[in-house]
Amino acid sequence: GAAPGGWSLYVSTKLDASKNGALVAVDLLSLDEYLQMQSTDVSSRIMENMSGNFDFVQGDFTQREVREEILDVLRRFGGNGAEGDIREGLVYPRADLVISDMAPNFTGDSITDALRTLHLCEQAIGFSVGYECFDQSYSKQKSRQDGKNDSGVLAPGGAFLCKYFSCGRENESDLMDAAKRVFKTVDVIKPKASRKESSEMYLLGLDYLQ
C-alpha cells in the first residue's frame, strides 16, 4: 500500500544509503503515475534520499508472482554485500522493517472493510515472519528444529508495523496472537494524526525473536 508515498518518503529520511540502506515499496497503483496526478515530487525525493537504493514493485501483494518480484528486488540489493539468507537457492538480504499500509477497495460496510484489511495484515505478517506464526502450537524452538525459521523476509531483531481497523477482539485475535508469538514487544497504537472518530489502528511488533 505504498501510494501516495508518505511512508516511503518518511522511511527514506531515516535510512543511510551509504551503509547499504535500501527501500522497496509495493502498490497496486503505479506510484509515479499516482504522484504525477497529485502534482507531487515524492518519488524523486525518495530517490534522492536513498541515493538510488529504492525500487517500486507494482502489483497485487497477495499474488505469488508479486511476492517473488519483491524477493528479486531484495536479491539485487543483496549485491551490496548485505547479510542474506537463501530461498530457492538464491541469496536475498533480510529486511529490518516491514510496513503494511494496505487496504482493500472499500465496500462501504465498515465490518466487511475492516475484516478484509485484517486479512491483508495477516498476509503481510506471514510474508514477514512465516505463516507458521498462526499455528497455536508454534514456538521458536520448534520452528528451528523443523527448519522453518527462515521462511519470512524479516531479519532477527526486526520490526513490523501494519494498519488495521478496529473490529472487535474476536476478529483481531488471530493477528494479535501471531504477532505475540514472534515479537518480544507488541503494541497497538492510535496515531495522533488519526481522526478521533476513526477506527484506524496500528499494530507494532518489535524485536523479532528468531
Sequence and secondary structure as in RCSB ss.txt:
>XXXX:A:sequence
GAAPGGWSLYVSTKLDASKNGALVAVDLLSLDEYLQMQSTDVSSRIMENMSGNFDFVQGDFTQREVREEILDVLR
RFGGNGAEGDIREGLVYPRADLVISDMAPNFTGDSITDALRTLHLCEQAIGFSVGYECFDQSYSKQKSRQDGKND
SGVLAPGGAFLCKYFSCGRENESDLMDAAKRVFKTVDVIKPKASRKESSEMYLLGLDYLQ
>XXXX:A:secstr
  TT HHHHHHHHH  GGGT  EEEEESS HHHHHHHTT  HHHHHHHHHTT EEEEES TTSHHHHHHHHHHHH
HHGGG   EEEETTEEEE EEEEEE       S HHHHHHHHHHHHHHHHHHHH GGGG TT  HHHHHHHT TT
SSSEEEEEEEEEEEE   HHHHHHHHHHHHHHEEEEEEE  TTS TT  EEEEEEEEE  
